[in-house]
Amino acid sequence: MAGLDRTRRLDYLTGPAVETYLARSDAAILALGPTETHGLHALLGTDYLISLATAELAAQQADALVLPPFTYSWPGATTKLPGTMRLAPDLVQQVLLGILEAAEAQGFKRLALVCAHGPDVYIATIVARHAFERLGVPVAVHHAVPGRGTTPRERDLATPLLEEDEGDPGRGETSRLIAALEILGLPADLVDLSVPATTGTPQTEALKESMRAGGAGFYYSELSQHIATPRERRVESGRAYLEATAAAVAESLDAMKQLDGSSDSPTVHLPPNRRRRS
């Protein structure tokens, strides 16, 4: 979908346009993700493109601006694969916190982080807490990753997507990527679907257990292990999931209007309609 309102992107605006926006509203969304190998067919920017598309959809609903995306999140287990750009997790946290501090200093008082990369679930939540403690403003965190959604709608949509991935590994993320490209007005053929379907060499059972326990202590050793090339893709289900996540982000930002900035305000909205504690 190429018809998104590009005036929602901070990096596409002039200074006077930002002043005009801040006179009526104060919401900003930061999309984040790594630059990392995604199998044999998908883009290295897969995760941050999915996050960015979700953020742009949310900005339309929430009258928010989308900050320039952060594209160097800690990749984790893909570090040794070609093209993956690794920044240490503590450095990533510092940079993200600095971005949020800069946004708040500019007048953005309602902030949200959107991620679509497994390790970012932990990174973003820690950063949000630090930001609240330093700035006194809550930061919503939303994950465009099936199984880690923050609302019942996201979780309901995730169930069939996870089932699809079991029967056709790689289908879910590939579908979400193609949907994101359409939302951002980019060509879907950036994804190389001419690559034969492949599942790659499976990880050992010991490594699978470490992954379930948090993913510490392993690296992928083969390109197709991270995201297999699927037999099919279902762009409509991928887009529906991104739209559901975007709606949850918009609800979080809307809920923040009811906060009074006191020190007992929640940091992460799970679910987004949670109100300030009395």
Secondary structure, DSSP 8 states (H G I E B T S, - for coil): -----GGGBGGGS-HHHHHHHHTT--EEEEEE-----BTTTB-TTHHHHHHHHHHHHHHHHHT-EE---B------TTTTSTT-----HHHHHHHHHHHHHHHHHTT--EEEEEE-STTHHHHHHHHHHHHHHHHS--EEEEE-STT--SSHHHHHHHHHHHHHHHHSTTHHHHHHHHHHHHHTT--GGGS-TTS--B--S---HHHHHHHHTT--S----SGGGTS-B-S---HHHHHHHHHHHHHHHHHHHHHGGG----TTS-SS-SSTT-----
